[in-house]
Amino acid sequence: MSQVRRGVGHDLCGRVHAVLGVECYLADTHYPSPHQSLEGESWDDGLCSKCAGGGLLAGYTCDRCNGAGFEPVELIDPETYQPG
């Protein structure tokens, strides 16, 4: 069975929020902008700090990222952000 290849710049991101389970609907070229769900949630993500992105810890699904390998990172409010 042949696998359909995604076309960069033509498909949706599809990244799923590790806790909420909502999916990013933006084009797959939206990086480094935050992910956005149809429900209005906005998030950034990075490798899970507990399982280092593997999704498993000691043979079990990581409880921090729910096996996704990524965890949500809190967004900084641009109106209150002060560098340094």
C-alpha positions in Angstrom: 0.0 0.0 0.0 1.5 3.3 -1.0 1.6 6.2 1.5 0.3 9.6 0.5 3.0 12.2 1.0 2.2 15.5 2.5 3.1 18.6 0.5 4.9 21.2 2.5 3.0 24.5 2.4 -0.2 22.9 1.3 -1.4 20.9 4.3 -2.5 21.7 7.8 -0.1 21.5 10.8 -2.2 19.0 12.7 -0.1 19.2 15.9 -2.3 18.1 18.8 -2.1 19.9 22.2 -0.7 17.3 24.6 -3.2 18.1 27.4 -6.3 19.6 25.7 -6.2 17.2 22.7 -7.2 20.0 20.3 -5.6 20.1 16.8 -3.8 23.0 15.2 -5.7 24.1 12.0 -3.0 26.4 10.6 -1.0 25.6 7.5 2.1 23.5 8.2 4.3 26.5 7.4 3.1 28.6 10.4 6.2 28.0 12.5 7.5 29.8 14.5 4.1 31.3 15.2 2.1 29.6 17.9 -0.3 26.8 17.1 -4.0 27.7 17.0 -7.1 25.5 17.4 -10.6 26.1 15.9 -11.8 26.5 19.4 -9.5 29.5 20.0 -6.7 28.0 22.1 -3.2 29.1 21.2 -0.1 27.3 22.3 3.6 26.7 21.6 5.2 23.4 22.2 8.6 21.8 22.8 10.0 18.4 23.6 8.6 16.9 26.7 10.9 17.7 29.7 10.0 14.4 31.4 10.5 11.8 28.5 12.7 14.0 26.3 10.3 13.6 23.4 10.1 9.9 23.4 6.5 9.6 24.6 7.4 6.7 26.8 9.0 6.6 30.3 10.1 3.2 31.8 7.9 1.4 29.2 4.8 3.4 30.0 3.1 6.3 28.3 4.5 9.5 29.7 2.0 11.2 32.0 3.2 14.7 31.3 2.8 14.7 27.5 0.3 11.8 27.1 2.7 10.0 24.8 2.8 12.9 22.3 6.5 13.7 22.9 5.7 17.4 23.1 4.3 19.4 25.9 2.6 22.8 25.8 4.7 25.8 26.7 3.0 28.8 28.3 2.8 31.7 26.0 4.1 35.1 27.1 1.7 37.9 26.9 3.3 40.4 24.4 1.8 43.3 26.2 3.5 42.5 29.6 6.7 40.9 28.3 9.9 42.6 29.4 13.1 41.2 27.9 16.1 40.4 30.1 
